[in-house]
Amino acid sequence: MSRYVSPLREAQAAQTRLRILDAAVAVFGARGYSGTSLAQIAKEAGVSLETVKQNGPKAALLLSAFGHAFSGADDDRPLHERPVLDEVLALPDDAFMTAWIAFVADGNARVARLWPRLLDAALGDADVGARLEALQANRRADMSALIAQLRTRGLCRSPRDDAELAAAISFLISPEGYAQLVLESGLDHDAYRRWVLHAVERVVLSA
């Protein structure tokens, strides 16, 4: 006999998880990984500790919170395999790169303060480290898929190896770069987007 699943209950559980992830972004960002407890996340989310534990463990919550903050979706797959980029991929060639950079820049703005917390946590927690490596593997896959997309559209004319170009664009659009240029150096968000677009055009796309 198949188990009946209530759509209402599923929707409520999904909303609760979003509240927990929003709370995790706030608490991890403010307190760091070692300074954050599941009880603090529960208090911030307005749910029970047991409910947070059901959405844990702590390492998984940190990585899920990062992914949720960056893309607005709780999904472990690489970005290029998810519908979140469908609208960008559907754009004509002359609008594609600007929209893609805008998507990444907005995501970086949401995770810039959380990213160093994640790196620090990975140094002291093997579970976080393993989950971070999976995240980085997804990022490398996304950059490779982006270079392939740019080649297909005729936007990338560089004779350099695609792996080198993927590494270069990953560096240029990194959360670390956002933190240095915006949080530390004072560029506003629009100026940051223009800088990244110009850098990608010069370093990655040009022949």
C-alpha positions as CSV (number, residue, x, y, z in Angstrom):
1,M,0.0,0.0,0.0
2,S,1.4,3.4,-1.0
3,R,1.7,6.0,1.8
4,Y,-0.6,9.0,1.4
5,V,1.3,12.3,1.4
6,S,-0.7,15.4,2.2
7,P,0.1,18.3,-0.2
8,L,-0.8,20.7,2.6
9,R,1.6,19.1,5.0
10,E,4.3,19.0,2.4
11,A,3.8,22.7,1.6
12,Q,3.9,23.5,5.4
13,A,7.1,21.5,5.8
14,A,8.7,23.3,2.8
15,Q,7.8,26.7,4.3
16,T,9.2,25.7,7.7
17,R,12.5,24.6,6.0
18,L,12.8,28.0,4.3
19,R,12.3,29.7,7.6
20,I,15.0,27.5,9.1
21,L,17.4,28.2,6.2
22,D,16.8,32.0,6.4
23,A,17.5,31.8,10.2
24,A,20.6,29.7,9.5
25,V,21.9,32.4,7.1
26,A,21.4,35.1,9.7
27,V,22.9,33.2,12.7
28,F,25.8,31.6,10.9
29,G,26.6,35.0,9.3
30,A,26.6,36.7,12.7
31,R,28.1,34.1,14.9
32,G,30.2,31.8,12.7
33,Y,30.0,28.1,12.6
34,S,31.5,27.2,16.0
35,G,29.5,30.0,17.7
36,T,26.2,28.8,16.3
37,S,23.9,26.2,17.9
38,L,20.9,24.5,16.5
39,A,19.0,26.0,19.4
40,Q,19.9,29.5,18.3
41,I,18.7,28.7,14.8
42,A,15.5,27.4,16.2
43,K,14.9,30.5,18.2
44,E,15.6,32.8,15.2
45,A,13.3,30.7,13.0
46,G,10.5,30.5,15.6
47,V,10.4,26.7,15.6
48,S,11.3,23.9,18.0
49,L,14.8,22.6,18.4
50,E,13.5,19.2,17.3
51,T,12.2,20.6,14.0
52,V,15.7,22.1,13.3
53,K,17.3,18.8,14.1
54,Q,15.1,17.1,11.6
55,N,16.5,19.5,9.0
56,G,20.1,19.1,10.1
57,P,22.8,18.2,10.9
58,K,24.6,21.4,11.5
59,A,27.1,21.0,8.6
60,A,24.3,20.3,6.2
61,L,22.3,23.3,7.4
62,L,25.4,25.6,6.8
63,L,25.8,24.4,3.2
64,S,22.0,24.4,2.5
65,A,21.8,27.9,3.9
66,F,24.6,29.1,1.6
67,G,22.9,27.5,-1.4
68,H,19.5,28.9,-0.5
69,A,21.0,32.4,0.0
70,F,22.9,32.4,-3.2
71,S,20.3,31.0,-5.7
72,G,17.0,31.2,-3.7
73,A,16.6,27.5,-4.0
74,D,17.4,24.5,-1.7
75,D,19.0,22.2,-4.3
76,D,22.3,20.3,-4.3
77,R,22.6,20.1,-8.1
78,P,24.9,22.4,-10.1
79,L,23.2,25.6,-11.2
80,H,23.3,24.7,-14.9
81,E,21.2,21.6,-14.2
82,R,18.5,23.6,-12.4
83,P,15.6,25.7,-13.6
84,V,16.9,28.7,-11.8
85,L,18.9,29.7,-14.8
86,D,16.3,28.9,-17.5
87,E,15.4,32.5,-18.1
88,V,19.0,33.6,-18.5
89,L,19.7,30.7,-20.9
90,A,16.7,31.7,-23.0
91,L,18.0,35.2,-23.6
92,P,19.5,36.2,-26.9
93,D,23.3,36.3,-27.2
94,D,23.6,40.1,-26.8
95,A,21.8,40.0,-23.4
96,F,23.1,36.6,-22.1
97,M,26.4,37.6,-20.4
98,T,25.0,40.7,-18.8
99,A,22.1,38.7,-17.3
100,W,24.4,35.9,-16.1
101,I,26.8,38.3,-14.4
102,A,23.8,40.1,-12.7
103,F,22.5,36.7,-11.4
104,V,25.9,35.9,-9.9
105,A,26.5,39.4,-8.6
106,D,23.2,39.4,-6.8
107,G,24.0,35.9,-5.3
108,N,27.4,37.1,-4.1
109,A,25.8,40.1,-2.4
110,R,23.7,37.7,-0.4
111,V,26.5,35.3,0.6
112,A,29.5,37.6,0.9
113,R,29.4,37.6,4.7
114,L,28.5,33.9,4.9
115,W,31.2,32.6,2.6
116,P,34.2,33.2,5.0
117,R,32.2,31.5,7.8
118,L,31.9,28.4,5.5
119,L,35.6,28.4,4.7
120,D,36.5,28.7,8.4
121,A,34.1,25.9,9.3
122,A,35.6,23.6,6.7
123,L,39.1,23.9,8.4
124,G,37.8,22.5,11.7
125,D,35.0,20.2,10.7
126,A,35.5,17.3,8.3
127,D,31.8,17.1,7.5
128,V,31.7,20.7,6.4
129,G,34.9,20.2,4.4
130,A,33.5,17.3,2.5
131,R,30.3,19.2,1.8
132,L,32.3,22.3,0.7
133,E,34.3,20.1,-1.7
134,A,31.0,18.9,-3.3
135,L,29.9,22.5,-3.6
136,Q,33.2,23.5,-5.2
137,A,32.8,20.5,-7.6
138,N,29.4,21.9,-8.6
139,R,31.0,25.3,-9.1
140,R,33.7,23.9,-11.4
141,A,31.0,22.0,-13.4
142,D,29.0,25.3,-13.7
143,M,32.0,27.2,-15.0
144,S,32.8,24.4,-17.6
145,A,29.1,24.5,-18.7
146,L,29.3,28.3,-19.0
147,I,32.4,28.2,-21.2
148,A,30.7,25.6,-23.4
149,Q,27.6,27.8,-23.6
150,L,29.7,30.8,-24.5
151,R,31.5,28.8,-27.2
152,T,28.2,27.6,-28.6
153,R,26.9,31.2,-28.8
154,G,30.1,32.4,-30.4
155,L,30.7,34.8,-27.5
156,C,34.0,33.3,-26.4
157,R,36.7,33.7,-29.0
158,S,39.7,33.0,-26.8
159,P,42.2,30.4,-28.2
160,R,43.1,29.3,-24.6
161,D,42.1,26.0,-23.2
162,D,38.5,25.8,-21.9
163,A,39.6,24.5,-18.5
164,E,41.9,27.5,-18.0
165,L,39.0,29.8,-19.0
166,A,36.6,28.1,-16.6
167,A,39.1,28.6,-13.8
168,A,39.6,32.2,-14.7
169,I,35.9,33.1,-14.7
170,S,35.4,31.2,-11.5
171,F,38.1,33.4,-9.9
172,L,36.6,36.6,-11.3
173,I,33.0,36.0,-10.1
174,S,34.0,34.5,-6.7
175,P,32.3,35.6,-3.4
176,E,35.8,36.6,-2.2
177,G,36.1,39.1,-5.1
178,Y,32.8,40.6,-4.2
179,A,33.8,40.9,-0.5
180,Q,37.1,42.7,-1.5
181,L,35.6,45.0,-4.1
182,V,32.3,45.9,-2.4
183,L,32.6,45.3,1.4
184,E,36.3,46.3,1.7
185,S,36.9,48.7,-1.1
186,G,33.6,50.4,-1.3
187,L,32.4,49.8,-4.8
188,D,28.6,49.9,-5.1
189,H,26.8,46.9,-6.5
190,D,26.2,48.3,-10.0
191,A,29.9,49.3,-10.2
192,Y,30.9,45.8,-9.2
193,R,28.7,44.2,-11.9
194,R,30.2,46.5,-14.5
195,W,33.7,45.6,-13.3
196,V,33.1,41.9,-13.4
197,L,31.5,42.1,-16.9
198,H,34.4,44.1,-18.2
199,A,36.9,41.7,-16.6
200,V,35.2,38.6,-18.1
201,E,35.1,40.3,-21.5
202,R,38.8,41.1,-21.4
203,V,40.2,38.0,-19.7
204,V,37.8,35.2,-20.9
205,L,35.9,36.2,-24.0
206,S,38.4,38.1,-26.1
207,A,40.5,36.5,-28.8
